[in-house]
Amino acid sequence: MDILTAYHGLLIRFGLYQLIFWPTVGYYVTVDAKKRELSSPQLRGVVYGFFGILGLVVYISQKPRATNS
C-alpha cells in the first residue's frame, strides 16, 4: 500500500487543506491580533491557522463584539 494513497488519499487531502487554510487563517488572526494589541500575535496565527476553518470559527467566537451604542 502506498503511503500517499492509503485511506483514500487522506494524507494528500490533509496536506492540501493545510496548504490552503493554514496561511489564510493564520494571516487573518495575526493581523487582527496585532490590531487589537493582543499578546504574541504570530503564535496565535500559527496555532489557529493549523486548525483551519475550525480555528477561525473558534477565534471569531472568542472575539468581543463591538457595540453600536
N, C-alpha and C positions, 0 to 999 in steps of 0.2 A: 504494500500500500504506500503510495507516495504521500509524503507529509503535507504537501500543499493541497492535495485534493482529498485528504482524509476528512471525514464527516461532512461531505458535500461542499468542500472548499471553505470551511469555517475560518481557517486561518487567513485565507485571502480576503474574505468578506470583512473580517475584523480589521485587517490591515488597511483596507480601503476606507473603512469607516473612520479609523483613527487618522488617516492621511487627510481626509476631508474636514472632519469636525474638530479635531484637536486644535489646529491652528486658528480656526474661525472662532470657536467659543473661547479659546484661551486669549485671543487678541481682544475680544469684546470685554471679557472680565477684567483683563489687565488695564485697559483704558478706562473702564468705568470705576475700577478701584482707585486708580490714580486721581481721577476727577473728584471722587468722594473722599480722598485722602485717607484711605484705609491702610492698615499695615501690610507689608510685603505683597504688593500687587502682582509681582511676577510669579510668586509661589501660588497665589490664588489662581492665576491664569493657567498655570501648568496643571494643577490638581483638578479644577473644574473642567478644563479643556479635555483632560483624559477621559472623563465620563461623558463627553459629547453632549447630546441633547438632554440627557438626564441631568448632567451637571449644570447646564444652562437653566433648566426649569428650577432646580434647587436654588441656584444663585438668585434668580429673579424672585422666587417666592420669599427669600430672606431679605430682599431689598426693601427698605422702608418706603412706604408710599408717600408721595408729595400731596399735601393738602392744598386745595384751591381756595382757601379762605383768605 
